Amino acid sequence: MSNLRVEEGHDSFRKPLRTPSQVSYDACMRKNLGPLGQIGYVVSDLEEAAMEWVEKTGIGPWYVAEHVPLDYFRHRGAQSDVEIGIATAFTGSLEIELIVQHNDSPSDYNDALSRAESGVHHVCFFPQDYDRALASLLAEDLEILQEGAIHGIRFIYLVDPANGVIEMADLPDDARRRRDLRMAEAAEWDGSDPIRGR
């Protein structure tokens, strides 16, 4: 999967996946962040992109929410009324996330599309201690790009000049259990019903 390259097709397939080994942090940061949990792409159509992943990689099933309610969202420190949709699926313990933005409010999702970027948008971690992990990244002078919350779950994107965009999310125990259930489901998936509601 990490060497996948497709010349034609959906935007999330036009560049090779950046592998976890290319994201290097010191021992303290690795301890605070925990293992890589997610790789995210910005796409123009969730179901189309998800089906292309199914057809080209066999990864699925995909859980799609065309409209995700945000508690708040700030881009570069300013409030922004973004409207987004999300699709997710697992390959092993790694979650693939697809994000679409439905309006023109300021965000790096829109910026990524305007920059014509088609590879990985971000890598995401789910640290056990969100505030400690965030402090460790800010101590390395990473810039806060955007942040928000979904159903009370905080998330933040930071810019690492060497490695690109890093996201963190503050997952509660019930969300972690749901991830475990989705991982197990993906491991046993028989290819049926590839697109499902979140």
C-alpha positions in Angstrom: 0.0 0.0 0.0 2.8 2.4 0.8 4.2 2.2 -2.7 0.9 2.5 -4.5 1.1 4.8 -7.5 -1.7 5.2 -10.0 -1.3 7.6 -12.9 -5.0 8.1 -13.6 -8.0 8.0 -11.3 -9.2 9.7 -8.2 -7.2 12.4 -6.5 -6.3 10.3 -3.4 -4.4 7.8 -5.7 -2.2 10.1 -7.7 0.7 10.2 -5.3 2.4 7.4 -3.3 1.4 7.1 0.4 3.8 8.6 2.8 4.8 5.8 5.1 5.0 6.0 8.9 8.8 5.5 8.7 9.1 8.8 7.0 7.6 10.6 10.0 10.4 10.8 12.6 10.1 12.1 16.1 12.3 11.9 19.2 11.6 9.3 21.8 9.7 11.7 24.1 7.4 12.8 21.3 6.7 9.2 20.2 5.8 8.3 23.7 3.4 11.2 24.0 1.8 10.7 20.6 1.5 6.9 20.6 1.3 4.9 17.4 0.1 6.3 14.1 -3.6 6.0 13.9 -4.8 7.5 10.7 -3.8 8.8 7.3 -6.1 11.5 5.8 -6.9 12.7 2.3 -8.9 15.6 1.1 -11.2 14.6 -1.8 -13.9 16.1 -3.9 -16.5 13.2 -3.6 -16.6 10.9 -0.7 -18.5 7.9 -2.2 -16.5 8.1 -5.4 -13.2 8.2 -3.6 -14.2 5.4 -1.2 -15.3 3.1 -4.0 -12.0 3.7 -5.8 -10.2 2.6 -2.6 -12.4 -0.5 -2.6 -11.7 -1.3 -6.2 -7.9 -0.6 -6.1 -7.0 -1.9 -2.7 -9.8 -4.0 -1.3 -10.0 -1.8 1.8 -13.4 -1.5 3.3 -16.1 -1.3 4.4 -16.3 2.5 4.3 -18.4 4.5 6.8 -19.6 7.7 5.2 -21.1 10.8 6.8 -21.8 13.4 4.2 -22.4 16.1 6.8 -20.5 16.1 10.1 -21.7 18.6 12.8 -18.8 20.6 14.2 -19.0 22.1 17.7 -16.6 24.8 16.5 -13.8 25.2 14.0 -10.9 27.6 13.8 -8.5 28.1 10.9 -5.3 29.9 11.7 -6.9 31.2 14.9 -10.1 32.6 13.2 -13.5 31.1 13.6 -14.7 29.4 10.4 -18.1 27.9 9.5 -16.8 24.9 7.5 -19.2 22.2 6.4 -17.5 18.9 5.9 -18.2 15.2 5.3 -16.0 12.3 6.3 -15.5 8.6 5.2 -13.3 6.1 7.1 -12.2 2.6 6.7 -9.5 0.4 8.3 -6.6 -1.6 7.0 -5.2 -3.4 10.0 -4.9 -0.9 12.8 -4.5 2.0 10.4 -7.6 4.1 9.6 -7.9 5.8 6.2 -9.9 9.0 6.3 -11.4 10.9 3.4 -12.6 14.5 3.9 -14.8 16.6 1.6 -15.7 20.3 2.2 -19.0 21.4 1.0 -18.6 25.2 1.2 -15.9 27.9 0.7 -15.2 28.8 4.4 -11.5 29.1 5.2 -9.8 25.8 6.0 -6.8 23.8 5.0 -9.1 21.3 3.3 -10.1 23.9 0.8 -6.5 25.2 0.6 -5.3 21.7 -0.2 -7.6 21.4 -3.1 -6.7 24.9 -4.4 -3.1 23.9 -4.2 -4.0 20.8 -6.3 -2.5 18.5 -3.7 -3.6 14.9 -4.2 -1.5 12.9 -1.8 -1.6 12.5 1.9 -3.1 15.6 3.6 -2.3 14.6 7.2 -1.2 11.9 9.6 -3.2 11.6 12.8 -2.4 10.3 16.3 -4.8 9.5 19.2 -2.6 10.1 22.3 -3.7 8.8 25.7 -2.9 12.3 27.2 -3.9 14.8 24.5 -2.8 17.9 26.4 0.7 16.5 27.2 1.1 15.4 23.6 0.0 18.8 22.3 2.4 20.5 24.7 5.3 18.3 23.3 4.5 19.4 19.8 4.1 23.1 20.6 7.5 22.9 22.4 9.0 21.9 19.0 7.6 25.2 17.5 5.0 23.5 15.4 2.4 25.9 14.1 -1.3 25.4 14.8 -3.1 25.2 11.5 -6.7 24.5 12.4 -8.6 23.0 15.3 -12.1 22.1 16.3 -14.4 19.5 17.9 -17.0 17.0 16.8 -19.5 15.8 19.5 -17.1 17.1 22.1 -14.1 15.3 20.7 -11.3 17.8 20.3 -8.9 17.7 17.3 -6.0 19.9 16.1 -3.8 20.1 13.0 -0.3 21.4 13.3 2.3 22.1 10.6 5.7 20.3 10.9 8.0 21.9 8.4 9.9 18.6 7.9 7.0 16.2 7.8 3.8 18.1 6.8 0.5 18.3 8.6 0.1 16.3 11.9 -3.4 15.9 13.4 -4.2 14.8 16.9 -7.6 13.9 18.4 -8.7 13.5 22.0 -10.6 10.2 21.8 -12.7 9.1 24.7 -12.9 5.5 25.7 -16.2 4.8 23.8 -14.6 6.1 20.6 -11.6 3.9 21.1 -13.8 0.9 21.6 -15.7 1.8 18.4 -12.4 2.0 16.5 -11.6 -1.5 17.8 -14.9 -2.8 16.6 -14.4 -1.3 13.1 -10.9 -2.8 12.9 -12.3 -6.2 13.7 -15.1 -5.8 11.2 -12.7 -4.7 8.5 -10.5 -7.8 9.1 -13.4 -10.1 8.5 -15.0 -8.0 5.7 -16.2 -10.1 2.7 -16.6 -7.3 0.3 -20.4 -6.8 0.7 -22.1 -3.5 1.4 -18.9 -1.4 0.9 -20.5 2.0 1.6 -22.3 2.4 4.9 -23.7 5.2 7.0 -21.7 6.4 10.0 
